[in-house]
């Protein structure tokens, strides 16, 4: 009996955490002891948080003189005196961390316990843009006209979301604490852009091509007259002149047959013109792009060391000089787009226009993978716009507006009075165009096939036009310009056909679709469009933009409202640089998009 008592005391000293009691084993004779079958009688907590100490004291029954070991654990976790301890680091938070404990008795009994901890943690968001200007690149926090709001909206089992607000922001850096692991909506306001992501570090910055900033110094515009004395014009019928001063002034005007011409323009400016020291001028000349009438860069001028005044008259000499030329040789596969507009709307999609162009991004290095989300791109060639009314014929073309091929969906009461020619057959284009800009600057070749769709007016009494698009953007050395991605297939909302008008009442609303047959999208953009009326004009405005890499999403509950009717546009996106979960606003070629539009979807229930 003395031997038994002594043994109990020793076991208790070593394994007090197990709550053991009684004697075991062979007390001096008789049958051998039966192997013990240890069991874990406790369950570890599944709750953990970044920077907060976690501990677990396991309770084990039938263990005897057992050995406890920590077989699997994240870095920093320890087992000491029978207690598992761990403080999650930022790198370990918001992701699964596996643990395994093993208990072994001298007689061969074994038991294991495994669990996973996903600590809540911090989400860091950068809203710092990269600005490309004459001096290279610089970073700057995004500066919207109103204050920025960034929140994480975490879906809950009941269909609602938990909203976690951010702190910081003065330097473009935001922090959201206590975000559980897994996916959440990262909402950016006032844009109402939402990104479906599981990332703990998200870059919402973008690249912009813009000259150095100018200080707004006048509460009201100051009337100033500009007189441009232009020389060196190549007098050709159908020529067009584009003049730019800084980011604010752009003049596009037809030119006559004289080699020297003067243009006088009065205009009100709210900025200090003394800060504007540079500008540019481009003469665009008619050219044939295959069988398509177009215009290409001709003589140009770079304006430097300007000395402008606020108010009065500024006389600006513009000495145009001939431009070095480049050659475009490309097969424009217009026929490849025909089938892509077959099922993109409840009704027929009618081809409307095909803007395409070669353009250059000033200041962005040709070797960079980046491209500007917006800014001062310069078009080097483009098709002439064709007037739907003869009055407009020849008066406008893409390059005059100094813009890229716009591949965003547009809703309008009627179609624009002019557009680029429709290209739905293959065109072999070989043409020369002026390109006087530094070879170190980035260049692109882009196309945007547009199709018009009838959509009901918000009151249902008539129809409006919506322009869907399917675009592609590649390097200018490409020998073929063809679609890169097709539209999504079989879109549904709550398993109902998205192309069929419906009224739906539900606790939540889930969109699903199949991947396009053509291409491999890097993401999808869902635009929720809601009716609006302003100045006696009604139409549809964007209520929210949802971006995801998945082929389904549940619309956040704050987006849709009972009693409202919506149009839902889904764009398949292909981007050579963007990651829609970690850097959705960065971009790079090759780039493509393809749109579809829903029938009107009404949310049932009382209006709220």
GIVENFEN-V793874 format. One line per field, one symbol per residue. burial: # if it has 16 or more other ideal C-beta (glycine too) atoms within 10 Angstrom, else .. A space follows every 10 residues. Layout:
burial=???
This chain:
burial=.......... #...#..#.# ...##..... .....#.#.# ...#...### ...#.#.#.# .#####.#.. ..##..#.#. .#.#.###.. .####.#.#. #####.#.#. #.#...#### ########## ###....... .#.....#.# #####..... #..#.#..#. .#.#.##.## #.######.. .######.## .######### #..#...... .#.#.#.#.# ###.....## ######..## ##..#..... #.#.....#. #.#..##.## #######.## .######### #.#....#.. ...#.#.#.# ..#..#.#.# ####.##..# #..###..#. ########## ####.....# ###.###### ########.. ...#.##### .######.#. #...##.### ###...#.#. #.#####... ########## ###.##.#.. ...####### ####.#.#.. ########.. ####...##. ........#. ###..#.##. ########## #......### .########. #.#####.## ....###### ########## ########## ########## #.#.....
